[in-house]
Amino acid sequence: MAPHFHSMDDVINQPERTQFEFFLDEHRAAINDCLDGLTGEQARRRLVPSRTTLLGLVKHATFVEKVWFDEAFTGRPRSDIGIPATPDESFILDDGDTVNSVRNAHREACAASRAAAASLGLDDVVTGNRRGLVPLRWLYLHMLRELAQHCGHADILREQILAEERAN
């Protein structure tokens, strides 16, 4: 069984793949955790003109996992995977989307992503992306970039929602 690392300091001298996967999982957890302790109304609250809400960010993160670790790995169309055609549509919340359902779907997508990548090396390529051949290393870096950006959005939205609740 692989060792479990608890902090970024634990992976400083670990192989590159271990470092990538630690930081990727850390960001996956952070985006999921942005919903901790929030009501459905708070998670759906729109504070910006776009469709960006905390619940929508986690739903979008699920879409991103499926784009990069299903579509890019298998070449299956998004309609077969059961995801929207565009990133913008992935923020749209359905009446049935709850904090728990969206968080669970995200966790399941992350687990499927880990399983999909497990047998590949960092220099192995996936063939189903519209860009053509994409090495796993690039895919991991892209995922880190995307998740870091959305974690920043989530931090700001969460701070605004909690500040508003304290003021009331």
Phi and psi in radians as a Rosetta constraint file:
Dihedral C 1 N 2 CA 2 C 2 CIRCULARHARMONIC -1.234 0.35
Dihedral N 2 CA 2 C 2 N 3 CIRCULARHARMONIC 2.543 0.35
Dihedral C 2 N 3 CA 3 C 3 CIRCULARHARMONIC -1.153 0.35
Dihedral N 3 CA 3 C 3 N 4 CIRCULARHARMONIC 2.644 0.35
Dihedral C 3 N 4 CA 4 C 4 CIRCULARHARMONIC -1.764 0.35
Dihedral N 4 CA 4 C 4 N 5 CIRCULARHARMONIC 2.191 0.35
Dihedral C 4 N 5 CA 5 C 5 CIRCULARHARMONIC -1.766 0.35
Dihedral N 5 CA 5 C 5 N 6 CIRCULARHARMONIC 2.472 0.35
Dihedral C 5 N 6 CA 6 C 6 CIRCULARHARMONIC -1.842 0.35
Dihedral N 6 CA 6 C 6 N 7 CIRCULARHARMONIC -0.407 0.35
Dihedral C 6 N 7 CA 7 C 7 CIRCULARHARMONIC -2.541 0.35
Dihedral N 7 CA 7 C 7 N 8 CIRCULARHARMONIC 2.879 0.35
Dihedral C 7 N 8 CA 8 C 8 CIRCULARHARMONIC -1.084 0.35
Dihedral N 8 CA 8 C 8 N 9 CIRCULARHARMONIC -0.495 0.35
Dihedral C 8 N 9 CA 9 C 9 CIRCULARHARMONIC -1.122 0.35
Dihedral N 9 CA 9 C 9 N 10 CIRCULARHARMONIC -0.504 0.35
Dihedral C 9 N 10 CA 10 C 10 CIRCULARHARMONIC -1.190 0.35
Dihedral N 10 CA 10 C 10 N 11 CIRCULARHARMONIC -0.375 0.35
Dihedral C 10 N 11 CA 11 C 11 CIRCULARHARMONIC -1.878 0.35
Dihedral N 11 CA 11 C 11 N 12 CIRCULARHARMONIC 0.085 0.35
Dihedral C 11 N 12 CA 12 C 12 CIRCULARHARMONIC -0.908 0.35
Dihedral N 12 CA 12 C 12 N 13 CIRCULARHARMONIC -0.782 0.35
Dihedral C 12 N 13 CA 13 C 13 CIRCULARHARMONIC -1.828 0.35
Dihedral N 13 CA 13 C 13 N 14 CIRCULARHARMONIC 0.300 0.35
Dihedral C 13 N 14 CA 14 C 14 CIRCULARHARMONIC -1.518 0.35
Dihedral N 14 CA 14 C 14 N 15 CIRCULARHARMONIC 2.872 0.35
Dihedral C 14 N 15 CA 15 C 15 CIRCULARHARMONIC -1.024 0.35
Dihedral N 15 CA 15 C 15 N 16 CIRCULARHARMONIC 2.715 0.35
Dihedral C 15 N 16 CA 16 C 16 CIRCULARHARMONIC -0.944 0.35
Dihedral N 16 CA 16 C 16 N 17 CIRCULARHARMONIC -0.748 0.35
Dihedral C 16 N 17 CA 17 C 17 CIRCULARHARMONIC -1.069 0.35
Dihedral N 17 CA 17 C 17 N 18 CIRCULARHARMONIC -0.734 0.35
Dihedral C 17 N 18 CA 18 C 18 CIRCULARHARMONIC -1.063 0.35
Dihedral N 18 CA 18 C 18 N 19 CIRCULARHARMONIC -0.733 0.35
Dihedral C 18 N 19 CA 19 C 19 CIRCULARHARMONIC -1.108 0.35
Dihedral N 19 CA 19 C 19 N 20 CIRCULARHARMONIC -0.844 0.35
Dihedral C 19 N 20 CA 20 C 20 CIRCULARHARMONIC -0.979 0.35
Dihedral N 20 CA 20 C 20 N 21 CIRCULARHARMONIC -0.853 0.35
Dihedral C 20 N 21 CA 21 C 21 CIRCULARHARMONIC -1.210 0.35
Dihedral N 21 CA 21 C 21 N 22 CIRCULARHARMONIC -0.586 0.35
Dihedral C 21 N 22 CA 22 C 22 CIRCULARHARMONIC -1.106 0.35
Dihedral N 22 CA 22 C 22 N 23 CIRCULARHARMONIC -0.875 0.35
Dihedral C 22 N 23 CA 23 C 23 CIRCULARHARMONIC -1.163 0.35
Dihedral N 23 CA 23 C 23 N 24 CIRCULARHARMONIC -0.645 0.35
Dihedral C 23 N 24 CA 24 C 24 CIRCULARHARMONIC -1.104 0.35
Dihedral N 24 CA 24 C 24 N 25 CIRCULARHARMONIC -0.810 0.35
Dihedral C 24 N 25 CA 25 C 25 CIRCULARHARMONIC -1.159 0.35
Dihedral N 25 CA 25 C 25 N 26 CIRCULARHARMONIC -0.600 0.35
Dihedral C 25 N 26 CA 26 C 26 CIRCULARHARMONIC -1.091 0.35
Dihedral N 26 CA 26 C 26 N 27 CIRCULARHARMONIC -0.728 0.35
Dihedral C 26 N 27 CA 27 C 27 CIRCULARHARMONIC -1.277 0.35
Dihedral N 27 CA 27 C 27 N 28 CIRCULARHARMONIC -0.627 0.35
Dihedral C 27 N 28 CA 28 C 28 CIRCULARHARMONIC -1.047 0.35
Dihedral N 28 CA 28 C 28 N 29 CIRCULARHARMONIC -0.781 0.35
Dihedral C 28 N 29 CA 29 C 29 CIRCULARHARMONIC -1.140 0.35
Dihedral N 29 CA 29 C 29 N 30 CIRCULARHARMONIC -0.709 0.35
Dihedral C 29 N 30 CA 30 C 30 CIRCULARHARMONIC -1.099 0.35
Dihedral N 30 CA 30 C 30 N 31 CIRCULARHARMONIC -0.742 0.35
Dihedral C 30 N 31 CA 31 C 31 CIRCULARHARMONIC -1.178 0.35
Dihedral N 31 CA 31 C 31 N 32 CIRCULARHARMONIC -0.655 0.35
Dihedral C 31 N 32 CA 32 C 32 CIRCULARHARMONIC -1.192 0.35
Dihedral N 32 CA 32 C 32 N 33 CIRCULARHARMONIC -0.693 0.35
Dihedral C 32 N 33 CA 33 C 33 CIRCULARHARMONIC -1.243 0.35
Dihedral N 33 CA 33 C 33 N 34 CIRCULARHARMONIC -0.220 0.35
Dihedral C 33 N 34 CA 34 C 34 CIRCULARHARMONIC -1.094 0.35
Dihedral N 34 CA 34 C 34 N 35 CIRCULARHARMONIC -0.290 0.35
Dihedral C 34 N 35 CA 35 C 35 CIRCULARHARMONIC -1.620 0.35
Dihedral N 35 CA 35 C 35 N 36 CIRCULARHARMONIC -0.033 0.35
Dihedral C 35 N 36 CA 36 C 36 CIRCULARHARMONIC -0.921 0.35
Dihedral N 36 CA 36 C 36 N 37 CIRCULARHARMONIC 2.206 0.35
Dihedral C 36 N 37 CA 37 C 37 CIRCULARHARMONIC 1.263 0.35
Dihedral N 37 CA 37 C 37 N 38 CIRCULARHARMONIC 0.130 0.35
Dihedral C 37 N 38 CA 38 C 38 CIRCULARHARMONIC -1.647 0.35
Dihedral N 38 CA 38 C 38 N 39 CIRCULARHARMONIC 2.598 0.35
Dihedral C 38 N 39 CA 39 C 39 CIRCULARHARMONIC -1.383 0.35
Dihedral N 39 CA 39 C 39 N 40 CIRCULARHARMONIC 2.912 0.35
Dihedral C 39 N 40 CA 40 C 40 CIRCULARHARMONIC -1.032 0.35
Dihedral N 40 CA 40 C 40 N 41 CIRCULARHARMONIC -0.694 0.35
Dihedral C 40 N 41 CA 41 C 41 CIRCULARHARMONIC -1.119 0.35
Dihedral N 41 CA 41 C 41 N 42 CIRCULARHARMONIC -0.771 0.35
Dihedral C 41 N 42 CA 42 C 42 CIRCULARHARMONIC -1.105 0.35
Dihedral N 42 CA 42 C 42 N 43 CIRCULARHARMONIC -0.748 0.35
Dihedral C 42 N 43 CA 43 C 43 CIRCULARHARMONIC -1.149 0.35
Dihedral N 43 CA 43 C 43 N 44 CIRCULARHARMONIC -0.477 0.35
Dihedral C 43 N 44 CA 44 C 44 CIRCULARHARMONIC -1.622 0.35
Dihedral N 44 CA 44 C 44 N 45 CIRCULARHARMONIC -0.120 0.35
Dihedral C 44 N 45 CA 45 C 45 CIRCULARHARMONIC -1.073 0.35
Dihedral N 45 CA 45 C 45 N 46 CIRCULARHARMONIC 2.271 0.35
Dihedral C 45 N 46 CA 46 C 46 CIRCULARHARMONIC -1.711 0.35
Dihedral N 46 CA 46 C 46 N 47 CIRCULARHARMONIC 2.071 0.35
Dihedral C 46 N 47 CA 47 C 47 CIRCULARHARMONIC -1.963 0.35
Dihedral N 47 CA 47 C 47 N 48 CIRCULARHARMONIC -0.052 0.35
Dihedral C 47 N 48 CA 48 C 48 CIRCULARHARMONIC -2.325 0.35
Dihedral N 48 CA 48 C 48 N 49 CIRCULARHARMONIC 2.776 0.35
Dihedral C 48 N 49 CA 49 C 49 CIRCULARHARMONIC -1.117 0.35
Dihedral N 49 CA 49 C 49 N 50 CIRCULARHARMONIC -0.458 0.35
Dihedral C 49 N 50 CA 50 C 50 CIRCULARHARMONIC -1.292 0.35
Dihedral N 50 CA 50 C 50 N 51 CIRCULARHARMONIC -3.132 0.35
Dihedral C 50 N 51 CA 51 C 51 CIRCULARHARMONIC -1.375 0.35
Dihedral N 51 CA 51 C 51 N 52 CIRCULARHARMONIC 0.101 0.35
Dihedral C 51 N 52 CA 52 C 52 CIRCULARHARMONIC -1.239 0.35
Dihedral N 52 CA 52 C 52 N 53 CIRCULARHARMONIC 1.994 0.35
Dihedral C 52 N 53 CA 53 C 53 CIRCULARHARMONIC -2.288 0.35
Dihedral N 53 CA 53 C 53 N 54 CIRCULARHARMONIC 2.918 0.35
Dihedral C 53 N 54 CA 54 C 54 CIRCULARHARMONIC -1.082 0.35
Dihedral N 54 CA 54 C 54 N 55 CIRCULARHARMONIC -0.778 0.35
Dihedral C 54 N 55 CA 55 C 55 CIRCULARHARMONIC -1.133 0.35
Dihedral N 55 CA 55 C 55 N 56 CIRCULARHARMONIC -0.695 0.35
Dihedral C 55 N 56 CA 56 C 56 CIRCULARHARMONIC -1.125 0.35
Dihedral N 56 CA 56 C 56 N 57 CIRCULARHARMONIC -0.617 0.35
Dihedral C 56 N 57 CA 57 C 57 CIRCULARHARMONIC -1.109 0.35
Dihedral N 57 CA 57 C 57 N 58 CIRCULARHARMONIC -0.730 0.35
Dihedral C 57 N 58 CA 58 C 58 CIRCULARHARMONIC -1.215 0.35
Dihedral N 58 CA 58 C 58 N 59 CIRCULARHARMONIC -0.665 0.35
Dihedral C 58 N 59 CA 59 C 59 CIRCULARHARMONIC -1.111 0.35
Dihedral N 59 CA 59 C 59 N 60 CIRCULARHARMONIC -0.713 0.35
Dihedral C 59 N 60 CA 60 C 60 CIRCULARHARMONIC -1.120 0.35
Dihedral N 60 CA 60 C 60 N 61 CIRCULARHARMONIC -0.696 0.35
Dihedral C 60 N 61 CA 61 C 61 CIRCULARHARMONIC -1.072 0.35
Dihedral N 61 CA 61 C 61 N 62 CIRCULARHARMONIC -0.584 0.35
Dihedral C 61 N 62 CA 62 C 62 CIRCULARHARMONIC -1.143 0.35
Dihedral N 62 CA 62 C 62 N 63 CIRCULARHARMONIC -0.786 0.35
Dihedral C 62 N 63 CA 63 C 63 CIRCULARHARMONIC -0.980 0.35
Dihedral N 63 CA 63 C 63 N 64 CIRCULARHARMONIC -0.819 0.35
Dihedral C 63 N 64 CA 64 C 64 CIRCULARHARMONIC -1.053 0.35
Dihedral N 64 CA 64 C 64 N 65 CIRCULARHARMONIC -0.770 0.35
Dihedral C 64 N 65 CA 65 C 65 CIRCULARHARMONIC -1.001 0.35
Dihedral N 65 CA 65 C 65 N 66 CIRCULARHARMONIC -0.776 0.35
Dihedral C 65 N 66 CA 66 C 66 CIRCULARHARMONIC -1.269 0.35
Dihedral N 66 CA 66 C 66 N 67 CIRCULARHARMONIC -0.569 0.35
Dihedral C 66 N 67 CA 67 C 67 CIRCULARHARMONIC -1.127 0.35
Dihedral N 67 CA 67 C 67 N 68 CIRCULARHARMONIC -0.832 0.35
Dihedral C 67 N 68 CA 68 C 68 CIRCULARHARMONIC -1.507 0.35
Dihedral N 68 CA 68 C 68 N 69 CIRCULARHARMONIC -0.437 0.35
Dihedral C 68 N 69 CA 69 C 69 CIRCULARHARMONIC -1.984 0.35
Dihedral N 69 CA 69 C 69 N 70 CIRCULARHARMONIC -0.011 0.35
Dihedral C 69 N 70 CA 70 C 70 CIRCULARHARMONIC -2.093 0.35
Dihedral N 70 CA 70 C 70 N 71 CIRCULARHARMONIC -1.170 0.35
Dihedral C 70 N 71 CA 71 C 71 CIRCULARHARMONIC -0.947 0.35
Dihedral N 71 CA 71 C 71 N 72 CIRCULARHARMONIC -0.867 0.35
Dihedral C 71 N 72 CA 72 C 72 CIRCULARHARMONIC -1.198 0.35
Dihedral N 72 CA 72 C 72 N 73 CIRCULARHARMONIC -0.474 0.35
Dihedral C 72 N 73 CA 73 C 73 CIRCULARHARMONIC -1.462 0.35
Dihedral N 73 CA 73 C 73 N 74 CIRCULARHARMONIC -0.666 0.35
Dihedral C 73 N 74 CA 74 C 74 CIRCULARHARMONIC -1.853 0.35
Dihedral N 74 CA 74 C 74 N 75 CIRCULARHARMONIC -0.396 0.35
Dihedral C 74 N 75 CA 75 C 75 CIRCULARHARMONIC 1.368 0.35
Dihedral N 75 CA 75 C 75 N 76 CIRCULARHARMONIC 0.086 0.35
Dihedral C 75 N 76 CA 76 C 76 CIRCULARHARMONIC -1.149 0.35
Dihedral N 76 CA 76 C 76 N 77 CIRCULARHARMONIC 2.523 0.35
Dihedral C 76 N 77 CA 77 C 77 CIRCULARHARMONIC -1.173 0.35
Dihedral N 77 CA 77 C 77 N 78 CIRCULARHARMONIC 2.643 0.35
Dihedral C 77 N 78 CA 78 C 78 CIRCULARHARMONIC -1.017 0.35
Dihedral N 78 CA 78 C 78 N 79 CIRCULARHARMONIC -0.612 0.35
Dihedral C 78 N 79 CA 79 C 79 CIRCULARHARMONIC -1.093 0.35
Dihedral N 79 CA 79 C 79 N 80 CIRCULARHARMONIC -0.633 0.35
Dihedral C 79 N 80 CA 80 C 80 CIRCULARHARMONIC -1.253 0.35
Dihedral N 80 CA 80 C 80 N 81 CIRCULARHARMONIC -0.556 0.35
Dihedral C 80 N 81 CA 81 C 81 CIRCULARHARMONIC -1.313 0.35
Dihedral N 81 CA 81 C 81 N 82 CIRCULARHARMONIC -0.445 0.35
Dihedral C 81 N 82 CA 82 C 82 CIRCULARHARMONIC 1.573 0.35
Dihedral N 82 CA 82 C 82 N 83 CIRCULARHARMONIC 0.522 0.35
Dihedral C 82 N 83 CA 83 C 83 CIRCULARHARMONIC -2.108 0.35
Dihedral N 83 CA 83 C 83 N 84 CIRCULARHARMONIC 2.784 0.35
Dihedral C 83 N 84 CA 84 C 84 CIRCULARHARMONIC -1.086 0.35
Dihedral N 84 CA 84 C 84 N 85 CIRCULARHARMONIC 2.831 0.35
Dihedral C 84 N 85 CA 85 C 85 CIRCULARHARMONIC -1.289 0.35
Dihedral N 85 CA 85 C 85 N 86 CIRCULARHARMONIC -0.498 0.35
Dihedral C 85 N 86 CA 86 C 86 CIRCULARHARMONIC -2.251 0.35
Dihedral N 86 CA 86 C 86 N 87 CIRCULARHARMONIC 2.710 0.35
Dihedral C 86 N 87 CA 87 C 87 CIRCULARHARMONIC -1.018 0.35
Dihedral N 87 CA 87 C 87 N 88 CIRCULARHARMONIC -0.721 0.35
Dihedral C 87 N 88 CA 88 C 88 CIRCULARHARMONIC -1.022 0.35
Dihedral N 88 CA 88 C 88 N 89 CIRCULARHARMONIC -0.714 0.35
Dihedral C 88 N 89 CA 89 C 89 CIRCULARHARMONIC -1.157 0.35
Dihedral N 89 CA 89 C 89 N 90 CIRCULARHARMONIC -0.386 0.35
Dihedral C 89 N 90 CA 90 C 90 CIRCULARHARMONIC -1.244 0.35
Dihedral N 90 CA 90 C 90 N 91 CIRCULARHARMONIC -0.204 0.35
Dihedral C 90 N 91 CA 91 C 91 CIRCULARHARMONIC -1.531 0.35
Dihedral N 91 CA 91 C 91 N 92 CIRCULARHARMONIC -0.183 0.35
Dihedral C 91 N 92 CA 92 C 92 CIRCULARHARMONIC -1.238 0.35
Dihedral N 92 CA 92 C 92 N 93 CIRCULARHARMONIC 2.236 0.35
Dihedral C 92 N 93 CA 93 C 93 CIRCULARHARMONIC -1.699 0.35
Dihedral N 93 CA 93 C 93 N 94 CIRCULARHARMONIC 2.351 0.35
Dihedral C 93 N 94 CA 94 C 94 CIRCULARHARMONIC -1.585 0.35
Dihedral N 94 CA 94 C 94 N 95 CIRCULARHARMONIC 2.835 0.35
Dihedral C 94 N 95 CA 95 C 95 CIRCULARHARMONIC -1.010 0.35
Dihedral N 95 CA 95 C 95 N 96 CIRCULARHARMONIC -0.573 0.35
Dihedral C 95 N 96 CA 96 C 96 CIRCULARHARMONIC -1.418 0.35
Dihedral N 96 CA 96 C 96 N 97 CIRCULARHARMONIC -0.110 0.35
Dihedral C 96 N 97 CA 97 C 97 CIRCULARHARMONIC -1.299 0.35
Dihedral N 97 CA 97 C 97 N 98 CIRCULARHARMONIC 2.073 0.35
Dihedral C 97 N 98 CA 98 C 98 CIRCULARHARMONIC -2.072 0.35
Dihedral N 98 CA 98 C 98 N 99 CIRCULARHARMONIC 2.939 0.35
Dihedral C 98 N 99 CA 99 C 99 CIRCULARHARMONIC -0.969 0.35
Dihedral N 99 CA 99 C 99 N 100 CIRCULARHARMONIC -0.827 0.35
Dihedral C 99 N 100 CA 100 C 100 CIRCULARHARMONIC -1.175 0.35
Dihedral N 100 CA 100 C 100 N 101 CIRCULARHARMONIC -0.764 0.35
Dihedral C 100 N 101 CA 101 C 101 CIRCULARHARMONIC -1.161 0.35
Dihedral N 101 CA 101 C 101 N 102 CIRCULARHARMONIC -0.697 0.35
Dihedral C 101 N 102 CA 102 C 102 CIRCULARHARMONIC -1.234 0.35
Dihedral N 102 CA 102 C 102 N 103 CIRCULARHARMONIC -0.719 0.35
Dihedral C 102 N 103 CA 103 C 103 CIRCULARHARMONIC -1.100 0.35
Dihedral N 103 CA 103 C 103 N 104 CIRCULARHARMONIC -0.768 0.35
Dihedral C 103 N 104 CA 104 C 104 CIRCULARHARMONIC -1.130 0.35
Dihedral N 104 CA 104 C 104 N 105 CIRCULARHARMONIC -0.732 0.35
Dihedral C 104 N 105 CA 105 C 105 CIRCULARHARMONIC -1.072 0.35
Dihedral N 105 CA 105 C 105 N 106 CIRCULARHARMONIC -0.679 0.35
Dihedral C 105 N 106 CA 106 C 106 CIRCULARHARMONIC -1.148 0.35
Dihedral N 106 CA 106 C 106 N 107 CIRCULARHARMONIC -0.795 0.35
Dihedral C 106 N 107 CA 107 C 107 CIRCULARHARMONIC -1.054 0.35
Dihedral N 107 CA 107 C 107 N 108 CIRCULARHARMONIC -0.734 0.35
Dihedral C 107 N 108 CA 108 C 108 CIRCULARHARMONIC -1.119 0.35
Dihedral N 108 CA 108 C 108 N 109 CIRCULARHARMONIC -0.722 0.35
Dihedral C 108 N 109 CA 109 C 109 CIRCULARHARMONIC -1.112 0.35
Dihedral N 109 CA 109 C 109 N 110 CIRCULARHARMONIC -0.706 0.35
Dihedral C 109 N 110 CA 110 C 110 CIRCULARHARMONIC -1.123 0.35
Dihedral N 110 CA 110 C 110 N 111 CIRCULARHARMONIC -0.720 0.35
Dihedral C 110 N 111 CA 111 C 111 CIRCULARHARMONIC -1.106 0.35
Dihedral N 111 CA 111 C 111 N 112 CIRCULARHARMONIC -0.734 0.35
Dihedral C 111 N 112 CA 112 C 112 CIRCULARHARMONIC -1.126 0.35
Dihedral N 112 CA 112 C 112 N 113 CIRCULARHARMONIC -0.647 0.35
Dihedral C 112 N 113 CA 113 C 113 CIRCULARHARMONIC -1.120 0.35
Dihedral N 113 CA 113 C 113 N 114 CIRCULARHARMONIC -0.785 0.35
Dihedral C 113 N 114 CA 114 C 114 CIRCULARHARMONIC -1.028 0.35
Dihedral N 114 CA 114 C 114 N 115 CIRCULARHARMONIC -0.781 0.35
Dihedral C 114 N 115 CA 115 C 115 CIRCULARHARMONIC -1.126 0.35
Dihedral N 115 CA 115 C 115 N 116 CIRCULARHARMONIC -0.716 0.35
Dihedral C 115 N 116 CA 116 C 116 CIRCULARHARMONIC -1.097 0.35
Dihedral N 116 CA 116 C 116 N 117 CIRCULARHARMONIC -0.666 0.35
Dihedral C 116 N 117 CA 117 C 117 CIRCULARHARMONIC -1.524 0.35
Dihedral N 117 CA 117 C 117 N 118 CIRCULARHARMONIC -0.221 0.35
Dihedral C 117 N 118 CA 118 C 118 CIRCULARHARMONIC -0.968 0.35
Dihedral N 118 CA 118 C 118 N 119 CIRCULARHARMONIC -0.656 0.35
Dihedral C 118 N 119 CA 119 C 119 CIRCULARHARMONIC -1.570 0.35
Dihedral N 119 CA 119 C 119 N 120 CIRCULARHARMONIC -0.073 0.35
Dihedral C 119 N 120 CA 120 C 120 CIRCULARHARMONIC -1.646 0.35
Dihedral N 120 CA 120 C 120 N 121 CIRCULARHARMONIC 2.635 0.35
Dihedral C 120 N 121 CA 121 C 121 CIRCULARHARMONIC -1.600 0.35
Dihedral N 121 CA 121 C 121 N 122 CIRCULARHARMONIC 2.869 0.35
Dihedral C 121 N 122 CA 122 C 122 CIRCULARHARMONIC -1.069 0.35
Dihedral N 122 CA 122 C 122 N 123 CIRCULARHARMONIC -0.478 0.35
Dihedral C 122 N 123 CA 123 C 123 CIRCULARHARMONIC -1.614 0.35
Dihedral N 123 CA 123 C 123 N 124 CIRCULARHARMONIC -0.101 0.35
Dihedral C 123 N 124 CA 124 C 124 CIRCULARHARMONIC -1.202 0.35
Dihedral N 124 CA 124 C 124 N 125 CIRCULARHARMONIC 2.608 0.35
Dihedral C 124 N 125 CA 125 C 125 CIRCULARHARMONIC -1.922 0.35
Dihedral N 125 CA 125 C 125 N 126 CIRCULARHARMONIC 2.624 0.35
Dihedral C 125 N 126 CA 126 C 126 CIRCULARHARMONIC -1.823 0.35
Dihedral N 126 CA 126 C 126 N 127 CIRCULARHARMONIC 2.608 0.35
Dihedral C 126 N 127 CA 127 C 127 CIRCULARHARMONIC -1.996 0.35
Dihedral N 127 CA 127 C 127 N 128 CIRCULARHARMONIC -0.096 0.35
Dihedral C 127 N 128 CA 128 C 128 CIRCULARHARMONIC -1.627 0.35
Dihedral N 128 CA 128 C 128 N 129 CIRCULARHARMONIC 0.081 0.35
Dihedral C 128 N 129 CA 129 C 129 CIRCULARHARMONIC -1.490 0.35
Dihedral N 129 CA 129 C 129 N 130 CIRCULARHARMONIC 2.594 0.35
Dihedral C 129 N 130 CA 130 C 130 CIRCULARHARMONIC -1.069 0.35
Dihedral N 130 CA 130 C 130 N 131 CIRCULARHARMONIC -0.358 0.35
Dihedral C 130 N 131 CA 131 C 131 CIRCULARHARMONIC -1.360 0.35
Dihedral N 131 CA 131 C 131 N 132 CIRCULARHARMONIC -0.229 0.35
Dihedral C 131 N 132 CA 132 C 132 CIRCULARHARMONIC 1.793 0.35
Dihedral N 132 CA 132 C 132 N 133 CIRCULARHARMONIC -2.550 0.35
Dihedral C 132 N 133 CA 133 C 133 CIRCULARHARMONIC -1.191 0.35
Dihedral N 133 CA 133 C 133 N 134 CIRCULARHARMONIC 2.240 0.35
Dihedral C 133 N 134 CA 134 C 134 CIRCULARHARMONIC -2.263 0.35
Dihedral N 134 CA 134 C 134 N 135 CIRCULARHARMONIC 2.119 0.35
Dihedral C 134 N 135 CA 135 C 135 CIRCULARHARMONIC -1.202 0.35
Dihedral N 135 CA 135 C 135 N 136 CIRCULARHARMONIC 2.573 0.35
Dihedral C 135 N 136 CA 136 C 136 CIRCULARHARMONIC -0.976 0.35
Dihedral N 136 CA 136 C 136 N 137 CIRCULARHARMONIC -0.666 0.35
Dihedral C 136 N 137 CA 137 C 137 CIRCULARHARMONIC -0.979 0.35
Dihedral N 137 CA 137 C 137 N 138 CIRCULARHARMONIC -0.831 0.35
Dihedral C 137 N 138 CA 138 C 138 CIRCULARHARMONIC -1.105 0.35
Dihedral N 138 CA 138 C 138 N 139 CIRCULARHARMONIC -0.739 0.35
Dihedral C 138 N 139 CA 139 C 139 CIRCULARHARMONIC -1.050 0.35
Dihedral N 139 CA 139 C 139 N 140 CIRCULARHARMONIC -0.794 0.35
Dihedral C 139 N 140 CA 140 C 140 CIRCULARHARMONIC -1.053 0.35
Dihedral N 140 CA 140 C 140 N 141 CIRCULARHARMONIC -0.769 0.35
Dihedral C 140 N 141 CA 141 C 141 CIRCULARHARMONIC -1.115 0.35
Dihedral N 141 CA 141 C 141 N 142 CIRCULARHARMONIC -0.729 0.35
Dihedral C 141 N 142 CA 142 C 142 CIRCULARHARMONIC -1.088 0.35
Dihedral N 142 CA 142 C 142 N 143 CIRCULARHARMONIC -0.755 0.35
Dihedral C 142 N 143 CA 143 C 143 CIRCULARHARMONIC -1.084 0.35
Dihedral N 143 CA 143 C 143 N 144 CIRCULARHARMONIC -0.744 0.35
Dihedral C 143 N 144 CA 144 C 144 CIRCULARHARMONIC -1.059 0.35
Dihedral N 144 CA 144 C 144 N 145 CIRCULARHARMONIC -0.760 0.35
Dihedral C 144 N 145 CA 145 C 145 CIRCULARHARMONIC -1.063 0.35
Dihedral N 145 CA 145 C 145 N 146 CIRCULARHARMONIC -0.849 0.35
Dihedral C 145 N 146 CA 146 C 146 CIRCULARHARMONIC -1.121 0.35
Dihedral N 146 CA 146 C 146 N 147 CIRCULARHARMONIC -0.830 0.35
Dihedral C 146 N 147 CA 147 C 147 CIRCULARHARMONIC -1.167 0.35
Dihedral N 147 CA 147 C 147 N 148 CIRCULARHARMONIC -0.653 0.35
Dihedral C 147 N 148 CA 148 C 148 CIRCULARHARMONIC -1.081 0.35
Dihedral N 148 CA 148 C 148 N 149 CIRCULARHARMONIC -0.744 0.35
Dihedral C 148 N 149 CA 149 C 149 CIRCULARHARMONIC -1.054 0.35
Dihedral N 149 CA 149 C 149 N 150 CIRCULARHARMONIC -0.821 0.35
Dihedral C 149 N 150 CA 150 C 150 CIRCULARHARMONIC -1.253 0.35
Dihedral N 150 CA 150 C 150 N 151 CIRCULARHARMONIC -0.540 0.35
Dihedral C 150 N 151 CA 151 C 151 CIRCULARHARMONIC -1.113 0.35
Dihedral N 151 CA 151 C 151 N 152 CIRCULARHARMONIC -0.658 0.35
Dihedral C 151 N 152 CA 152 C 152 CIRCULARHARMONIC -1.117 0.35
Dihedral N 152 CA 152 C 152 N 153 CIRCULARHARMONIC -0.768 0.35
Dihedral C 152 N 153 CA 153 C 153 CIRCULARHARMONIC -1.028 0.35
Dihedral N 153 CA 153 C 153 N 154 CIRCULARHARMONIC -0.797 0.35
Dihedral C 153 N 154 CA 154 C 154 CIRCULARHARMONIC -1.100 0.35
Dihedral N 154 CA 154 C 154 N 155 CIRCULARHARMONIC -0.720 0.35
Dihedral C 154 N 155 CA 155 C 155 CIRCULARHARMONIC -1.012 0.35
Dihedral N 155 CA 155 C 155 N 156 CIRCULARHARMONIC -0.782 0.35
Dihedral C 155 N 156 CA 156 C 156 CIRCULARHARMONIC -1.184 0.35
Dihedral N 156 CA 156 C 156 N 157 CIRCULARHARMONIC -0.815 0.35
Dihedral C 156 N 157 CA 157 C 157 CIRCULARHARMONIC -1.085 0.35
Dihedral N 157 CA 157 C 157 N 158 CIRCULARHARMONIC -0.765 0.35
Dihedral C 157 N 158 CA 158 C 158 CIRCULARHARMONIC -1.090 0.35
Dihedral N 158 CA 158 C 158 N 159 CIRCULARHARMONIC -0.758 0.35
Dihedral C 158 N 159 CA 159 C 159 CIRCULARHARMONIC -1.042 0.35
Dihedral N 159 CA 159 C 159 N 160 CIRCULARHARMONIC -0.753 0.35
Dihedral C 159 N 160 CA 160 C 160 CIRCULARHARMONIC -1.129 0.35
Dihedral N 160 CA 160 C 160 N 161 CIRCULARHARMONIC -0.748 0.35
Dihedral C 160 N 161 CA 161 C 161 CIRCULARHARMONIC -1.128 0.35
Dihedral N 161 CA 161 C 161 N 162 CIRCULARHARMONIC -0.795 0.35
Dihedral C 161 N 162 CA 162 C 162 CIRCULARHARMONIC -1.206 0.35
Dihedral N 162 CA 162 C 162 N 163 CIRCULARHARMONIC -0.634 0.35
Dihedral C 162 N 163 CA 163 C 163 CIRCULARHARMONIC -1.140 0.35
Dihedral N 163 CA 163 C 163 N 164 CIRCULARHARMONIC -0.693 0.35
Dihedral C 163 N 164 CA 164 C 164 CIRCULARHARMONIC -1.111 0.35
Dihedral N 164 CA 164 C 164 N 165 CIRCULARHARMONIC -0.694 0.35
Dihedral C 164 N 165 CA 165 C 165 CIRCULARHARMONIC -1.170 0.35
Dihedral N 165 CA 165 C 165 N 166 CIRCULARHARMONIC -0.700 0.35
Dihedral C 165 N 166 CA 166 C 166 CIRCULARHARMONIC -1.155 0.35
Dihedral N 166 CA 166 C 166 N 167 CIRCULARHARMONIC -0.590 0.35
Dihedral C 166 N 167 CA 167 C 167 CIRCULARHARMONIC -1.269 0.35
Dihedral N 167 CA 167 C 167 N 168 CIRCULARHARMONIC -0.398 0.35
